[in-house]
């Protein structure tokens, strides 16, 4: 690799997580705080994610072909700036109605202009022989970026609270969280500037772009078996990823940790993501990527059963952290690999954006239904029981994903 290509990957990694900090990372790490300061229950925040998912669904379909026509760095930079702009509204603590509209706006900025260009740019960096490394490093690096944002957020939140967090009232917590939002928005904007001017690969853009997108090309993508299998695999793996949103809430409601300690659990989870992604990236190209994808989904199903059976309680701290690690490794390994198998699934590079758009149209539907589903369980069955139902949901989807990944492995192993 040329040295400049590593700059390209680093900027891609920073952008790849920064764009999701406001809509997802902060609510994941500060979930109890977000529920309080926005005066939401679990179902309401779930519906915010659903609005995001509905807009994203349309954006995947239209934005995918866009990535096959325009340079990825320009689309990514504009997406970052527009997402950061939404942070200014987020910091005013709008009403529930406006908050849903904001999440719809973020569904457009983070997907239509961003998602397919990021995947295509990563595939370009990986070339013929390093797809596992490219996507492993991308997701691992994104996880590290998210974890660092989480640490920064917890630090800023703690600094602007007078005294112990358990003694802080709602006004004080809201003021502290406002600073977290503003600082995140500024950093996202700065990353956008660097991407626009410096994220340039050694590959001529004309070689990876189409002059125009036709219906015939979309039809040709839909004839590839791996496209349909990846739709199911990503859907199942993404349900697992969405459910990691409630790990910090589990720590708060079931393990009885306070808000700072539960946020620290969420941040710990974020650090498992880069560790998993980087390790996967270093070793997976020496083996069959599809087989590792099968193993990762199997691990997610097993970890989900530990939580679902109710054997984890405040008295079983070691088992709690062990189960968190099992689920995290399974979920994050699957995320690092599922687009990395596109090369093995014989999807043409020049049509990557179109394929990603079509795959994501089905694969990321959990953005619509996962939030309300586990929000319903958590509100209908408060405490440990609701969390158990959520993790049974995780285990069921992971099992389906495991079976589909095995079919993919068998189909393309030669």
C-alpha positions in Angstrom: 0.0 0.0 0.0 1.2 3.5 -0.7 1.4 5.7 2.4 -1.2 8.1 1.0 -3.8 5.2 0.9 -3.6 4.9 4.7 -4.5 8.6 5.0 -7.4 7.8 2.8 -8.5 4.9 5.0 -8.1 6.9 8.2 -10.3 9.8 6.9 -12.8 7.2 5.7 -12.8 5.7 9.2 -13.3 9.0 11.0 -16.1 10.0 8.6 -17.7 6.6 8.8 -18.5 6.9 12.5 -18.6 10.7 13.0 -21.7 10.9 10.8 -23.6 8.6 13.2 -22.5 10.2 16.5 -25.5 12.5 16.9 -28.4 10.2 15.9 -27.0 6.9 17.4 -23.8 6.9 19.4 -24.8 9.6 21.9 -28.3 8.1 22.5 -26.6 4.7 22.9 -24.1 5.8 25.5 -26.3 8.3 27.3 -29.6 6.4 26.8 -31.0 7.0 30.4 -30.0 10.7 30.2 -31.5 11.1 26.7 -34.8 9.6 27.8 -34.9 12.1 30.7 -33.8 15.3 29.1 -36.0 14.8 26.0 -38.9 13.5 28.2 -39.2 10.3 26.2 -40.2 6.7 26.9 -38.6 3.7 25.3 -41.4 3.4 22.6 -41.1 7.1 21.7 -37.3 7.0 21.1 -37.9 3.7 19.2 -40.3 5.6 16.9 -37.7 8.3 16.3 -35.3 5.5 15.1 -38.2 4.2 12.9 -38.7 7.5 11.2 -34.9 7.5 10.5 -35.3 4.0 9.1 -38.2 4.8 6.8 -36.3 7.8 5.3 -33.1 5.7 5.2 -34.9 2.9 3.3 -35.8 5.2 0.4 -32.3 6.8 0.6 -30.6 3.4 0.2 -32.5 2.8 -3.0 -31.8 6.1 -4.6 -28.4 6.9 -3.0 -26.8 3.6 -4.0 -26.6 4.4 -7.8 -25.6 7.9 -6.9 -22.3 6.5 -5.5 -21.6 4.9 -8.8 -21.8 8.3 -10.6 -20.1 10.8 -8.2 -16.8 10.9 -6.3 -17.2 9.3 -2.8 -15.2 12.0 -1.0 -17.5 14.9 -2.2 -20.7 13.0 -1.2 -19.3 12.0 2.2 -18.1 15.6 3.1 -21.5 17.1 2.3 -23.2 14.4 4.3 -21.0 15.3 7.3 -21.8 19.0 7.2 -25.5 18.5 6.8 -25.6 16.0 9.7 -23.7 18.4 12.0 -26.2 21.1 11.1 -28.9 18.9 12.6 -27.0 18.9 15.9 -27.9 22.6 16.3 -31.6 21.7 16.4 -30.9 18.6 18.6 -29.3 20.9 21.2 -32.5 22.9 21.6 -34.3 19.8 23.0 -37.2 20.1 20.5 -40.6 18.5 21.0 -41.2 14.9 20.3 -42.8 15.8 16.9 -39.8 17.9 15.8 -37.4 15.3 17.1 -39.0 12.7 14.8 -38.6 15.1 11.9 -35.0 15.6 12.8 -34.4 11.9 12.8 -36.0 11.8 9.3 -33.6 14.5 8.2 -30.7 12.5 9.6 -32.0 9.4 7.7 -31.4 11.4 4.5 -28.1 13.0 5.3 -26.4 9.9 6.7 -27.7 7.4 4.0 -28.6 9.1 0.8 -25.3 11.0 0.5 -23.1 8.8 2.6 -23.6 5.1 3.0 -23.0 3.6 -0.4 -20.0 6.0 -1.1 -18.4 4.8 2.2 -18.8 1.1 1.3 -17.6 1.6 -2.3 -14.6 3.7 -1.2 -13.6 0.9 1.3 -13.9 -1.7 -1.4 -11.6 0.3 -3.7 -9.0 0.6 -0.9 -9.1 -3.2 -0.3 -8.4 -4.1 -3.9 -8.4 -7.7 -5.0 -6.7 -9.3 -2.0 -7.5 -7.2 1.1 -11.2 -7.0 1.4 -11.2 -8.5 4.9 -8.5 -6.0 6.0 -10.3 -3.1 4.4 -13.7 -3.8 6.0 -12.3 -5.1 9.3 -10.2 -1.9 9.7 -13.1 0.3 8.6 -15.5 -1.1 11.2 -12.8 -1.5 13.9 -11.6 2.0 13.3 -15.2 3.3 13.3 -15.7 1.5 16.6 -12.6 3.2 18.0 -13.8 6.6 16.8 -17.2 5.9 18.4 -15.5 4.9 21.7 -13.3 8.0 21.7 -16.4 10.1 21.1 -18.1 8.3 23.9 -15.2 8.9 26.3 -15.1 12.5 25.3 -18.9 12.8 25.8 -18.7 11.2 29.2 -15.8 13.5 30.2 -17.6 16.7 28.9 -20.8 15.6 30.6 -19.0 15.0 33.9 -17.1 18.3 33.7 -20.2 20.4 33.3 -22.0 18.8 36.2 -21.6 20.4 39.6 -21.0 17.6 42.1 -22.0 13.9 41.8 -24.2 12.9 38.9 -26.7 11.1 41.2 -27.4 14.5 42.9 -27.8 16.5 39.6 -31.3 17.7 38.7 -32.8 17.6 35.2 -31.8 21.2 34.3 -28.2 20.5 35.2 -28.0 17.3 33.2 -29.6 19.0 30.3 -27.1 21.8 30.3 -24.2 19.4 30.5 -25.6 17.2 27.7 -26.0 20.4 25.5 -22.2 20.9 25.6 -21.7 17.3 24.5 -24.0 17.9 21.5 -22.3 21.1 20.4 -18.7 19.7 20.7 -19.7 16.6 18.7 -21.3 18.8 15.9 -18.1 20.9 15.6 -15.9 17.9 15.3 -18.1 16.3 12.7 -17.9 19.5 10.6 -14.1 19.6 10.8 -13.8 16.0 9.7 -16.0 17.0 6.7 -13.4 19.6 5.7 -10.5 17.2 5.8 -12.5 14.6 3.8 -13.3 17.1 1.0 -9.7 18.2 0.6 -7.6 15.2 1.5 -9.5 11.9 1.0 -8.1 11.0 -2.4 -7.2 7.5 -3.4 -4.6 6.4 -5.9 -7.3 5.0 -8.2 -8.5 7.3 -11.0 -12.1 8.1 -10.3 -13.1 7.5 -13.9 -12.3 3.8 -13.4 -14.8 3.3 -10.6 -17.6 5.6 -11.8 -20.4 5.1 -14.4 -21.4 7.7 -16.9 -25.1 6.9 -16.2 -27.2 4.3 -14.3 -29.8 2.3 -16.2 -32.6 0.0 -15.2 -30.8 -2.8 -17.0 -27.8 -2.5 -14.7 -30.0 -2.6 -11.6 -31.6 -5.7 -13.0 -28.3 -7.4 -13.6 -27.4 -6.8 -9.9 -30.6 -8.4 -8.8 -29.7 -11.6 -10.7 -26.7 -12.2 -8.5 -27.5 -14.8 -5.7 -25.1 -13.2 -3.2 -27.1 -10.0 -3.3 -30.2 -11.7 -2.0 -28.3 -13.8 0.6 -26.6 -10.6 1.9 -30.0 -8.9 2.3 -31.0 -11.6 4.8 -27.6 -11.8 6.5 -27.3 -8.1 7.1 -30.9 -7.8 8.3 -30.2 -10.5 11.0 -26.8 -9.1 11.9 -28.2 -5.6 12.1 -30.9 -6.6 14.6 -28.1 -7.7 16.8 -26.3 -4.4 16.4 -29.4 -2.4 17.2 -30.0 -4.3 20.4 -26.6 -3.3 21.6 -28.2 0.1 22.1 -29.8 -1.2 25.3 -26.7 -2.6 27.0 -26.2 0.6 29.0 -29.9 0.6 29.9 -29.6 -3.1 31.0 -26.7 -2.0 33.3 -28.8 0.8 34.7 -32.1 -1.1 35.2 -31.1 -4.7 35.8 -27.5 -4.4 37.1 -28.5 -1.3 39.1 -25.6 0.9 38.0 -25.9 4.7 38.1 -26.0 6.9 35.0 -22.3 7.5 34.7 -21.4 3.8 35.4 -24.0 2.6 32.8 -22.6 5.1 30.3 -19.1 3.7 31.0 -20.5 0.2 30.2 -21.8 1.6 26.9 -18.3 3.0 26.2 -16.7 -0.3 27.2 -18.9 -1.9 24.5 -17.7 0.7 22.0 -14.1 -0.3 22.7 -14.8 -3.9 22.0 -15.8 -2.9 18.5 -12.4 -1.7 17.3 -10.6 -4.6 19.0 -12.8 -7.1 17.2 -12.7 -5.3 13.8 -9.0 -4.8 13.8 -8.3 -8.4 14.8 -10.7 -9.7 12.2 -9.0 -7.4 9.6 -5.6 -8.8 10.4 -6.4 -12.5 10.1 -9.5 -13.0 8.0 -7.9 -12.6 4.5 -5.9 -15.7 5.2 -9.1 -17.8 5.5 -12.6 -17.9 3.9 -14.3 -14.6 4.9 -17.7 -16.3 4.5 -16.9 -18.9 7.1 -15.9 -16.3 9.6 -19.1 -14.5 9.0 -21.0 -17.8 9.8 -19.0 -18.1 13.1 -19.7 -14.5 14.1 -23.4 -14.9 13.8 -23.3 -18.1 15.7 -21.5 -16.4 18.5 -24.1 -13.6 18.6 -26.9 -16.2 19.0 -25.1 -17.9 21.9 -24.4 -14.6 23.7 -28.1 -13.6 23.3 -29.2 -16.8 25.1 -27.2 -15.9 28.2 -29.1 -12.7 28.6 -32.5 -14.1 27.4 -32.5 -17.0 30.0 -32.3 -14.5 32.9 -29.2 -15.9 34.6 -27.5 -12.5 34.5 -28.4 -10.4 37.6 -26.7 -7.8 39.9 -25.0 -10.6 41.7 -23.3 -12.0 38.6 -21.1 -9.2 37.5 -18.5 -11.4 35.9 -21.1 -13.3 33.9 -22.6 -10.0 32.8 -19.3 -8.7 31.4 -18.5 -12.1 29.8 -21.8 -12.1 28.0 -21.4 -8.5 26.9 -18.0 -9.5 25.4 -19.5 -12.6 23.6 -22.4 -10.6 22.0 -20.1 -7.7 21.1 -17.5 -9.9 19.4 -20.2 -11.7 17.4 -22.1 -8.5 16.4 -19.0 -6.5 15.6 -17.3 -9.3 13.7 -20.4 -9.7 11.6 -20.5 -6.0 10.9 -16.9 -6.0 9.8 -17.4 -8.9 7.4 -20.8 -8.7 5.8 -19.8 -6.2 3.1 -16.3 -7.8 2.9 -17.8 -10.9 1.2 -19.1 -8.9 -1.8 -15.9 -9.7 -3.8 -16.2 -13.4 -3.0 -19.9 -13.2 -4.0 -18.9 -11.9 -7.5 -20.5 -8.5 -7.3 -18.8 -6.1 -9.9 -16.8 -3.3 -8.4 -18.2 -0.7 -10.7 -21.8 -1.6 -9.6 -20.9 -1.6 -5.8 -23.0 1.4 -5.0 -26.1 0.0 -6.8 -25.6 -3.4 -5.1 -25.2 -1.8 -1.6 -28.3 0.3 -2.1 -30.4 -2.7 -3.0 -28.9 -4.9 -0.3 -29.4 -2.2 2.3 -33.0 -1.6 1.3 -33.8 -4.9 3.0 -30.8 -5.4 5.3 -31.3 -2.2 7.3 -35.1 -2.5 7.8 -34.3 -3.1 11.5 -33.9 0.7 11.6 -37.7 0.8 11.3 -38.9 -2.1 13.4 -36.2 -2.9 16.0 -36.5 0.3 18.0 -40.3 0.1 18.6 -40.1 -3.7 19.1 -37.6 -3.6 22.0 -39.1 -0.4 23.2 -42.5 -2.2 23.5 -40.9 -5.1 25.5 -39.1 -2.7 27.8 -42.1 -0.6 28.6 -44.7 -3.4 28.7 -42.5 -5.6 30.9 -40.3 -3.3 33.1 -37.1 -4.6 34.5 -35.4 -7.9 33.8 -38.3 -9.5 32.0 -38.5 -7.0 29.2 -34.8 -7.2 28.6 -35.1 -11.0 28.4 -37.7 -10.8 25.6 -35.4 -8.4 23.7 -32.5 -10.8 23.8 -34.7 -13.7 22.7 -35.5 -11.6 19.7 -31.7 -11.1 19.2 -31.1 -14.9 19.4 -33.8 -15.8 17.0 -32.7 -13.4 14.3 -29.0 -14.4 14.8 -30.0 -18.1 14.3 -31.6 -17.2 10.9 -28.5 -15.2 10.0 -26.3 -18.1 10.9 -28.1 -20.5 8.6 -28.1 -18.0 5.7 -24.4 -17.3 6.2 -23.7 -21.0 6.0 -25.6 -21.2 2.7 -23.5 -18.3 1.4 -20.3 -20.1 2.5 -21.3 -23.3 0.7 -22.3 -21.5 -2.5 -19.1 -19.5 -2.9 -16.5 -21.6 -1.2 -14.9 -22.8 -4.5 
